[in-house]
């Protein structure tokens, strides 16, 4: 195969991140993984019943926020379904695990994104942030635990 700028990247991309040597990662951003999805709407309980009925997910909402969690074993990645603030139309998004939410939000802004919230500690030890990409899609960030 002829070497092109993209063929070197594809070769690196196809390897698991832990197999790439430190010298190959130097100067590059190490890939971050998607770790959570979220569906927020006006009636969290109704949405929880809907997705539970549709996909067979067991939704556990026994917490003070009534935020329904879905275990990763059921859905591929963990997720949550809940109610948003009054007059909020809702959103569907995914969360990417990052070492530092503030740094990631600042980087998103530098690349043309717009910060929506965060970093905020929404529950003990759980720090999140959200931004809009350049086309307006909502993306979440969660601090590595």
Protein Blocks (a to p, Z undefined) as FASTA:
>chain_A
ZZdfklmmmmmmmpcfklpcfklmgopacddddfbdcdddfblmlmmmmmmmmnopacdf
bbfklpacddfklnopacddddddehiabdcddddddfblklmmmmmmmnopacfbdcdd
fbghiacdddddfkopacdddddZZ
